[in-house]
């Protein structure tokens, strides 16, 4: 990832509704919107969800209660052939193909068969030690979402990743993970490979629950690049996140919010995604450098917007300049008004008409 540019992930997720053609349309729309990557989800439903798992409240609201969570998600699986087709389509549209693995076999598929450049770990897997360790042992860079997590849980997850990255041969354990986290080798690996995303796991997220300042807290606590996986309605929050230092923005998008499925209503439509990307790029340009100095584009307005010392009435040669016969007016083609008090008390060496700029004295502040 280019660290000078916000990496924008268009999260297609399962908004393809199990249709390869719809998934391809999502890729095309993401590319046209200017996103850097389009991300799907890779899983075998029966390895991720038990038959007893209930749907989340938002899933019940969007998809009803007649089917189980397992039945709902089963219909949204993408097989290996679909993954290859979608990666090829991403290449055609010059956008990065990414996917989130939810089980161990899916990690193998994405790494060994799809050759993805990085892996995204979703918030729900931040306590899934076996999956975290499997991912770390691929040695790929990781983007880790932290929804529903405390700082302690984030640190514990980073410990597993550090343990895996350093390829320690110790038996995996909570203590071993903690020790790996505090080694110089573990810290180096984390700083080289891990980006943390602040996230609130609610769809859509109420604005009062975003707690965007926590994104900066993550960066300060762990010294890692940070970003935002956003589930709010609209585009204001991710734009604000970029202004506050986000290096990665992830946002769900769909072809149509009214399509059936669990995530469509909490997603952006293509036009909104394009507006988000354009706004992020504008904010990046606007952030600039921290040094305060005049911009080149504004220099031409300096003489017009600022003022000079001018005669407030006609002044005769030999007359003393006073606070009554001097004033400040545009344009700034004469003496800097900061010299007002330096000129008061001096004698005019020529005649001045009303509004004429005062000249002939030191103007060291101009």
MOFEN-V302373 format. One record per backbone hydrogen bond with DSSP energy under -0.5 kcal/mol. CO is the residue of the C=O (numbers start at 1). NH is the residue of the N-H. E is the energy in kcal/mol with one decimal. If there is no record, write none. Layout:
CO|NH|E / CO|NH|E
//
This chain:
1|3|-0.7 / 2|5|-1.6 / 6|8|-0.8 / 7|9|-0.6 / 7|249|-2.5 / 8|10|-0.6 / 8|36|-1.7 / 8|37|-1.8 / 9|11|-0.9 / 9|251|-2.2 / 10|12|-1.2 / 10|39|-2.4 / 11|253|-2.0 / 12|15|-2.8 / 13|41|-0.7 / 14|17|-1.9 / 16|19|-2.1 / 18|20|-0.5 / 19|23|-2.1 / 20|24|-2.4 / 21|25|-1.9 / 22|26|-2.0 / 23|27|-2.0 / 24|28|-2.4 / 25|29|-2.5 / 26|30|-2.5 / 27|31|-2.4 / 28|32|-2.4 / 29|33|-1.8 / 30|34|-0.6 / 30|35|-2.0 / 31|34|-1.1 / 36|96|-1.9 / 37|10|-3.2 / 38|98|-2.1 / 39|12|-1.5 / 39|13|-2.3 / 40|100|-2.0 / 41|43|-0.5 / 42|102|-1.8 / 43|45|-0.6 / 44|47|-2.5 / 44|48|-0.7 / 45|48|-1.3 / 45|49|-2.8 / 50|53|-1.4 / 53|69|-1.1 / 56|60|-2.4 / 57|61|-1.9 / 58|62|-1.8 / 59|63|-2.7 / 60|64|-1.7 / 62|261|-0.6 / 68|72|-2.3 / 69|73|-2.7 / 70|74|-2.4 / 71|75|-1.0 / 73|76|-2.2 / 74|77|-1.2 / 79|83|-2.0 / 80|84|-2.2 / 81|85|-2.2 / 82|86|-2.6 / 83|87|-2.5 / 84|88|-2.3 / 85|89|-1.9 / 86|90|-2.2 / 87|91|-2.1 / 88|92|-1.9 / 89|93|-1.6 / 90|95|-2.1 / 91|94|-0.9 / 96|38|-2.6 / 98|40|-2.3 / 99|101|-0.5 / 99|120|-0.7 / 100|42|-3.3 / 103|107|-1.4 / 104|108|-1.6 / 105|109|-2.1 / 106|110|-2.4 / 107|111|-2.5 / 108|112|-2.6 / 108|113|-0.8 / 109|113|-1.3 / 109|114|-1.8 / 110|116|-2.0 / 117|141|-0.7 / 119|121|-0.5 / 119|143|-2.2 / 120|122|-0.6 / 121|145|-2.6 / 122|125|-1.8 / 123|126|-1.7 / 125|128|-1.7 / 127|129|-1.7 / 128|132|-2.5 / 129|133|-2.7 / 130|134|-2.1 / 131|135|-2.5 / 132|136|-2.5 / 133|137|-2.1 / 135|138|-1.4 / 135|140|-0.6 / 136|139|-1.9 / 141|119|-2.2 / 142|144|-0.5 / 142|195|-2.1 / 143|121|-3.1 / 143|145|-0.6 / 144|197|-2.9 / 146|149|-1.7 / 150|154|-2.1 / 151|155|-2.6 / 152|156|-2.1 / 153|157|-2.3 / 154|158|-2.4 / 155|159|-1.9 / 156|160|-1.7 / 157|161|-2.1 / 158|162|-2.9 / 159|163|-2.5 / 160|164|-2.4 / 161|165|-3.0 / 162|166|-2.5 / 163|167|-0.6 / 163|168|-1.6 / 173|177|-2.5 / 174|178|-2.2 / 175|179|-2.5 / 176|180|-2.3 / 177|181|-2.2 / 178|182|-1.3 / 179|183|-0.5 / 180|183|-1.0 / 183|187|-2.5 / 184|188|-2.3 / 185|189|-2.2 / 186|190|-2.3 / 187|191|-2.5 / 188|192|-1.7 / 189|193|-1.8 / 190|194|-2.6 / 193|142|-2.9 / 194|225|-0.6 / 195|144|-2.9 / 196|198|-0.5 / 196|227|-1.7 / 197|146|-2.0 / 198|229|-2.7 / 200|202|-2.1 / 206|209|-2.0 / 207|210|-1.5 / 211|214|-2.1 / 212|215|-1.8 / 212|216|-0.6 / 213|216|-0.6 / 213|217|-1.5 / 214|218|-2.2 / 215|219|-1.6 / 216|220|-2.5 / 217|221|-2.7 / 218|222|-2.2 / 219|223|-2.1 / 225|196|-2.6 / 226|247|-3.4 / 227|198|-2.8 / 228|230|-0.7 / 228|250|-2.6 / 229|200|-0.6 / 230|252|-0.7 / 231|204|-0.7 / 231|205|-1.7 / 235|239|-1.5 / 236|240|-2.3 / 237|241|-2.3 / 238|242|-1.8 / 239|243|-1.8 / 240|244|-1.3 / 241|246|-2.5 / 242|245|-1.7 / 247|7|-2.9 / 248|228|-2.4 / 249|9|-3.4 / 250|230|-2.5 / 251|11|-2.7 / 252|268|-2.4 / 254|270|-0.5 / 256|259|-1.8 / 263|266|-0.8 / 264|267|-1.7 / 268|254|-3.2 / 269|272|-0.8 / 269|273|-2.3 / 270|274|-2.4 / 271|275|-1.9 / 272|276|-2.3 / 273|277|-2.5 / 274|278|-2.6 / 275|279|-2.3 / 276|280|-2.5 / 277|281|-2.4 / 278|282|-2.0 / 279|283|-2.4 / 280|284|-2.5 / 281|285|-1.8 / 282|286|-2.3 / 283|287|-2.1 / 284|288|-0.9 / 291|293|-0.7 / 295|298|-1.1 / 295|299|-0.8 / 296|299|-0.8 / 298|301|-1.6 / 299|302|-1.4 / 301|305|-2.9 / 302|306|-2.0 / 303|331|-0.6 / 303|332|-3.3 / 307|337|-0.6 / 308|329|-1.9 / 309|358|-2.7 / 310|327|-2.4 / 311|355|-3.2 / 315|352|-3.1 / 316|319|-2.1 / 319|348|-2.9 / 321|345|-2.7 / 322|326|-0.8 / 325|312|-2.0 / 325|313|-0.7 / 327|310|-2.8 / 329|308|-2.9 / 331|333|-1.1 / 335|309|-1.3 / 336|339|-2.7 / 337|340|-1.9 / 339|342|-0.7 / 339|343|-1.7 / 340|344|-2.0 / 343|346|-2.6 / 346|321|-3.2 / 348|318|-3.1 / 352|315|-2.9 / 353|356|-2.2 / 356|311|-2.2 / 358|335|-0.8 / 363|366|-1.8
//
